[in-house]
Amino acid sequence: MTDPMADATTDPMADPTTDPHYPMDRQCPFTPPREATAIREAGTVPRVTLWNGVRPWLFTGFDDARTVLSDPRFSADKSRPGYPLSSAVALAETAVEPTLLVMDNPRHDALRRLALGEFTVKRAEQWRPAVRAVIDDCLDRMLRGTEADLVADLALPVALTVICEFLGVPFEDRELFRGLTHTMNVVAGTTESAAAARQALQDYLEELVAAAEREPRDGFIGRMAARHLPDGTMTGRQLAAMALLLLTAGHDTTANMISLGVLTLLRHPDHFAALGTDDDDPELLADTVEEMLRHLTVVQRGIRRIAVEDVEVGDRLVRAGEGAVAAINVANRDPARFPAGERFDPASRAHGHLAFGYGPHQCMGQSLARVELQEAYAAVARRIPTLRTSVPVEEIRFKSDMAVYGLHALPVTW
């Protein structure tokens, strides 16, 4: 494990006492921090100071962010000295079997190619009836009362059920991996606690992989085990690490997008009502989800990289050994790419955003996530047109303390 205090970004011309700290605080729960937006508007690329004193460059423009995420001279390997880690818990990702998120090529592409066939748009569409049934079941139970927590009663169970069925993970173990995932994502946690949680989840999934080797079974783990373990193109430990990434990212980000997205729709009643009409308008639904992903961008601490060679990003030279942060939540509102970037407007057809990342590490499960979000927003608008929050927005707890933005709870009534 590397020293998280190690800083390879020496710059004798810079004054670390004047660097802004990153991430900055939000002033409004529905917009990125004002200070980060001002940096983008000024067209500058400053150094920022992280929690451990490391000082990467902060890229807030859309084109610059895409370059950072796609240029192979930037590494995603968090074990490299000077890597701009988002927190102490992020270091835990290097303490167990590495996932695709922290691998570089050629190792990354070789493993990713083995799984890509599981994540096509066609495959995701085959899941739509099952996703719809899960959502309807949750709403049926929710509507037996007169109030609910939309996070606990809809967003989390939908995301957990779908990813469990997709992977072939027992749903009855959901509290186990939900708790472990929470420990891995609490920004204020320790490296040791996050590493222990990650190791426990890795061990749990390795047992499932071993069981799938002994007895064929359905689901992603079963199919991948049957396809790639016998000939050694993948090890059981690698498959478990891939499942860990899908399990954690697949339920946490989607659950946060469901609840935060519904709250956003409640703040835009015209768009909420439009989704609830009986007219089947898949284009409107798809545009709304894309705009929601762009506008909310729940990856709130940027995507980090470290240069392994000198790289020019726009007008900024990033030298080998220096870190870079692509602030995709700010870049997704760059007016140079999205003219009305600060406004939530599904009619703007703001496709091509960076909510799922960009380049070789772009989210594999994005097609399935889109299906879940489309079905969730449409079902809520159609079945509960009178939905409203049961507390003022000021009393809603937002996840500023987590790696992924969202809501801790969303009290609603109808």
C-alpha positions in Angstrom: 0.0 0.0 0.0 1.4 3.4 -0.9 1.8 6.4 1.5 -1.4 8.5 1.0 0.6 11.5 2.1 3.1 11.1 -0.8 3.1 14.0 -3.2 4.9 13.7 -6.4 3.6 17.0 -7.7 6.4 19.3 -6.7 6.0 22.7 -8.4 8.4 25.4 -7.2 6.4 28.2 -8.9 3.2 27.3 -7.0 2.1 28.5 -3.6 0.1 25.7 -1.9 -1.3 28.1 0.6 -3.3 29.8 -2.1 -4.6 26.7 -3.8 -8.3 26.1 -3.4 -9.2 23.0 -1.5 -11.1 20.2 -3.4 -13.8 19.2 -3.3 -15.5 22.5 -2.6 -18.7 22.8 -0.6 -22.1 23.1 -2.3 -24.2 26.2 -1.7 -27.3 24.6 -3.3 -28.0 20.9 -3.1 -29.0 20.8 -6.8 -25.9 22.5 -8.3 -22.2 21.9 -8.2 -20.1 24.1 -5.9 -20.1 27.8 -7.0 -16.3 28.0 -6.6 -15.8 25.1 -9.1 -18.2 26.6 -11.5 -16.4 30.0 -11.3 -13.1 28.2 -12.2 -14.8 26.8 -15.4 -16.2 30.1 -16.3 -12.8 31.8 -15.9 -11.3 29.2 -18.2 -8.5 28.5 -15.8 -6.9 25.1 -14.7 -5.7 25.6 -11.1 -3.9 23.3 -8.8 -6.1 22.2 -5.9 -5.2 20.8 -2.5 -6.7 17.5 -1.5 -7.3 16.0 2.0 -3.7 14.6 2.1 -1.9 17.6 0.7 -1.6 16.2 -2.8 -2.0 19.0 -5.4 -3.5 17.8 -8.7 -4.7 20.0 -11.6 -8.5 20.6 -11.7 -10.2 20.4 -15.1 -13.7 21.7 -15.2 -14.2 22.2 -19.0 -16.0 19.5 -21.0 -13.3 19.0 -23.6 -10.5 19.0 -21.0 -12.3 16.4 -18.9 -12.8 14.1 -21.9 -9.0 14.4 -22.6 -8.1 13.5 -19.1 -10.4 10.4 -19.1 -9.4 9.1 -22.5 -5.7 9.9 -23.1 -3.7 6.7 -22.4 -0.9 8.7 -20.9 -3.1 9.1 -17.8 -3.2 6.2 -15.5 -6.1 5.0 -13.3 -3.8 3.0 -11.0 -4.4 4.3 -7.5 -1.4 2.6 -6.1 1.0 5.0 -8.0 2.8 7.4 -5.7 1.2 10.9 -5.8 -2.2 9.6 -7.2 -4.9 12.1 -6.3 -7.0 9.9 -4.1 -10.4 11.2 -3.2 -10.2 10.1 0.4 -8.5 7.6 2.7 -11.1 5.0 1.9 -10.2 5.3 -1.8 -6.8 3.8 -0.9 -8.6 0.6 0.1 -9.3 -0.1 -3.6 -5.6 -1.0 -4.0 -5.5 -3.2 -0.8 -7.6 -6.1 -2.2 -7.9 -7.5 -5.8 -8.0 -4.5 -8.1 -11.2 -3.9 -10.0 -11.4 -2.6 -13.6 -11.7 0.9 -12.3 -8.1 1.0 -11.1 -6.4 -0.9 -14.0 -4.6 0.3 -17.0 -4.1 -1.3 -20.4 -3.4 -3.8 -21.6 -4.7 -5.6 -18.5 -7.9 -3.5 -18.3 -9.0 -4.0 -21.9 -8.3 -7.7 -21.8 -10.5 -8.3 -18.9 -13.2 -5.8 -19.9 -13.6 -7.4 -23.3 -14.5 -10.7 -21.7 -17.6 -9.1 -20.1 -18.8 -6.6 -22.7 -21.3 -9.0 -24.3 -23.2 -9.0 -21.0 -23.8 -5.2 -21.2 -25.2 -4.5 -24.7 -28.2 -2.3 -25.3 -30.1 -5.4 -26.5 -29.3 -7.3 -23.3 -30.4 -4.3 -21.2 -33.7 -4.1 -23.1 -34.3 -7.8 -22.3 -34.3 -6.8 -18.7 -37.0 -4.1 -19.0 -40.0 -6.3 -18.2 -38.3 -7.7 -15.1 -37.2 -4.2 -14.0 -40.8 -3.0 -14.5 -42.1 -5.8 -12.4 -39.7 -5.0 -9.5 -40.7 -1.4 -9.6 -44.4 -2.1 -9.6 -44.0 -4.5 -6.7 -42.2 -1.9 -4.6 -44.9 0.7 -5.5 -47.7 -1.7 -4.7 -46.3 -2.1 -1.2 -45.6 1.6 -0.8 -49.1 2.6 -1.8 -50.7 0.5 0.9 -49.8 3.4 3.2 -50.1 7.2 2.9 -46.5 8.1 3.3 -43.1 6.5 2.7 -39.3 7.0 2.4 -38.7 6.9 -1.3 -35.1 5.9 -0.7 -35.8 2.9 1.5 -39.1 1.8 -0.1 -38.3 2.3 -3.7 -34.9 3.4 -4.8 -32.7 1.0 -2.8 -34.9 -2.2 -3.2 -35.2 -1.7 -6.9 -31.5 -1.1 -7.5 -30.5 -4.0 -5.2 -33.0 -6.5 -6.6 -32.1 -5.8 -10.2 -28.3 -6.0 -9.6 -28.7 -9.2 -7.5 -30.8 -10.9 -10.2 -28.4 -9.7 -12.9 -25.3 -11.1 -11.0 -27.0 -14.1 -9.6 -26.4 -13.0 -6.0 -28.8 -14.1 -3.3 -31.2 -11.2 -2.5 -31.5 -12.3 1.1 -27.8 -11.2 1.6 -28.6 -7.7 0.5 -28.1 -6.2 4.0 -24.7 -7.7 4.1 -23.4 -6.1 1.0 -25.4 -2.9 1.4 -23.7 -2.4 4.8 -20.2 -3.2 3.4 -20.8 -0.9 0.4 -21.7 1.9 2.8 -18.5 1.4 4.8 -16.5 1.5 1.6 -18.1 4.8 0.5 -18.2 6.9 3.6 -15.7 9.7 2.9 -14.8 10.2 6.5 -14.0 6.5 7.0 -10.6 5.0 7.4 -8.5 3.1 5.0 -8.5 0.1 7.4 -12.3 0.0 7.8 -12.9 0.4 4.0 -10.2 -2.3 3.2 -11.8 -4.7 5.7 -15.2 -4.2 4.2 -13.8 -4.6 0.7 -12.0 -7.8 1.7 -15.2 -9.2 3.3 -17.2 -8.5 0.1 -14.5 -9.9 -2.1 -14.4 -13.1 0.0 -18.2 -13.4 -0.1 -18.2 -13.1 -3.9 -15.3 -15.6 -4.3 -17.4 -18.1 -2.5 -20.2 -17.5 -5.0 -17.8 -17.9 -7.9 -16.4 -21.2 -6.4 -20.0 -22.4 -6.0 -20.7 -21.5 -9.7 -17.7 -23.5 -10.7 -18.9 -26.6 -8.9 -22.5 -26.3 -10.1 -23.6 -24.3 -13.2 -26.0 -21.5 -12.4 -27.7 -18.6 -14.1 -26.7 -14.9 -13.8 -23.6 -13.0 -14.7 -21.3 -14.8 -12.2 -22.5 -18.2 -13.4 -22.2 -17.4 -17.1 -18.8 -15.8 -16.8 -17.6 -18.7 -14.6 -18.7 -21.3 -17.1 -17.3 -19.3 -20.0 -13.9 -18.1 -18.8 -12.7 -20.1 -15.7 -12.2 -23.5 -17.3 -9.7 -22.2 -19.9 -8.0 -19.8 -17.6 -8.8 -16.6 -19.5 -10.0 -15.3 -16.1 -9.3 -16.3 -12.5 -12.0 -16.7 -9.9 -10.5 -13.9 -8.0 -10.7 -11.6 -11.0 -14.3 -12.5 -11.6 -15.2 -11.8 -8.0 -13.5 -8.4 -8.2 -15.5 -7.6 -11.4 -18.7 -8.7 -9.6 -17.8 -6.5 -6.6 -17.5 -3.5 -8.8 -20.8 -4.2 -10.5 -22.6 -4.9 -7.2 -21.4 -1.8 -5.5 -21.6 0.6 -8.4 -24.7 -1.0 -9.8 -26.9 -0.4 -6.8 -25.4 2.7 -5.2 -25.3 5.0 -8.1 -28.7 3.8 -9.5 -30.4 4.1 -6.2 -29.1 7.6 -5.7 -30.2 8.6 -9.2 -33.7 7.3 -8.7 -34.3 9.2 -5.5 -32.5 12.4 -6.5 -34.2 12.3 -9.9 -37.7 11.9 -8.4 -37.0 14.9 -6.1 -35.8 16.9 -9.2 -39.0 16.0 -11.1 -41.1 17.2 -8.1 -39.3 20.5 -8.4 -40.3 20.6 -12.1 -44.0 19.6 -12.0 -44.5 20.2 -15.8 -41.9 17.6 -16.6 -43.2 15.2 -13.9 -46.7 15.5 -15.3 -45.5 14.9 -18.8 -44.0 11.6 -17.8 -47.2 10.5 -16.2 -49.5 10.8 -19.2 -50.8 7.6 -20.8 -49.1 8.4 -24.1 -46.3 6.0 -24.7 -43.4 8.4 -25.5 -40.1 6.5 -25.2 -38.2 9.4 -26.7 -39.5 11.8 -24.0 -38.5 9.3 -21.4 -35.1 8.7 -22.8 -34.4 12.5 -23.1 -35.6 13.1 -19.5 -33.2 10.4 -18.2 -30.2 11.7 -20.2 -30.9 15.2 -19.0 -31.3 14.0 -15.4 -27.9 12.2 -15.6 -26.2 15.3 -17.1 -27.8 17.7 -14.7 -27.3 15.8 -11.5 -24.1 13.9 -12.2 -23.9 12.1 -8.8 -20.1 11.4 -9.1 -19.4 14.6 -7.0 -15.7 14.3 -6.3 -14.4 14.1 -9.8 -12.7 11.2 -11.6 -9.0 11.1 -10.8 -5.9 10.2 -12.9 -2.2 10.5 -12.8 0.0 11.3 -15.8 2.6 8.7 -16.6 4.1 11.0 -19.4 3.8 14.7 -20.1 0.4 15.5 -21.5 -1.0 18.7 -22.9 -4.7 19.1 -21.9 -6.0 22.2 -23.6 -3.5 24.9 -22.6 -2.2 23.1 -19.5 0.9 20.9 -19.5 0.5 18.1 -17.0 3.9 16.6 -16.3 4.6 12.9 -15.7 3.8 12.2 -12.0 1.3 15.0 -11.6 -2.4 14.3 -10.8 -5.5 15.5 -12.6 -9.1 15.7 -11.5 -11.8 15.7 -14.1 -14.7 17.5 -12.4 -17.4 15.9 -14.5 -20.3 17.4 -12.5 -19.1 20.9 -13.5 -18.0 19.8 -17.0 -21.5 18.5 -17.7 -22.8 22.0 -17.4 -20.2 23.6 -19.6 -22.0 26.0 -21.9 -19.4 25.3 -24.6 -21.0 21.8 -24.9 -24.4 22.4 -23.4 -25.7 25.9 -24.2 -28.3 25.9 -21.4 -26.1 23.9 -19.1 -27.3 25.1 -15.7 -31.0 24.6 -16.6 -32.8 21.2 -16.3 -34.5 20.9 -19.6 -35.2 17.5 -21.2 -36.1 19.1 -24.5 -32.5 20.2 -24.9 -31.6 16.6 -25.8 -28.3 16.9 -23.9 -26.9 13.6 -24.9 -23.2 12.8 -24.9 -22.7 13.8 -21.3 -20.0 12.5 -19.0 -22.2 11.1 -16.2 -21.0 7.5 -16.9 -17.4 8.7 -17.5 -15.6 8.6 -20.8 -12.9 6.6 -22.5 -11.8 3.1 -21.7 -13.2 3.1 -18.1 -16.7 4.3 -19.1 -19.4 2.5 -17.1 -20.1 -0.9 -18.5 -23.6 -1.1 -16.9 -24.9 2.2 -18.3 -27.5 0.6 -20.6 -29.1 -1.3 -17.7 -29.0 1.8 -15.5 -30.8 3.7 -18.1 -33.6 1.1 -18.3 -34.0 1.2 -14.5 -34.1 5.0 -14.4 -36.6 5.2 -17.3 -38.9 2.7 -15.8 -38.7 4.2 -12.3 -39.4 7.8 -13.2 -42.2 6.8 -15.6 -43.9 4.5 -13.0 -43.7 7.0 -10.2 -45.2 9.8 -12.4 -47.9 7.5 -13.8 -49.0 5.8 -10.6 -48.5 8.6 -8.0 -49.3 11.9 -9.8 -50.0 13.6 -6.5 -46.6 12.7 -5.0 -45.0 15.4 -2.9 -42.3 15.6 -0.2 -43.6 15.5 3.3 -40.9 17.7 4.7 -39.4 21.0 3.4 -36.4 20.6 1.1 -34.3 22.2 3.9 -34.9 19.2 6.1 -33.9 16.6 3.4 -30.5 15.1 4.1 -28.2 15.1 1.0 -25.2 12.8 0.7 -22.4 15.4 0.8 -20.5 12.9 3.1 -20.4 10.1 0.5 -18.4 9.4 -2.6 -21.6 9.3 -4.6 -24.1 12.1 -4.2 -27.8 11.5 -3.5 -30.2 11.4 -0.6 -30.1 9.6 2.7 -33.9 9.6 2.8 -36.7 11.2 0.9 -39.9 11.4 3.0 -42.9 11.6 0.6 -46.7 11.5 0.7 -49.4 11.6 -1.9 
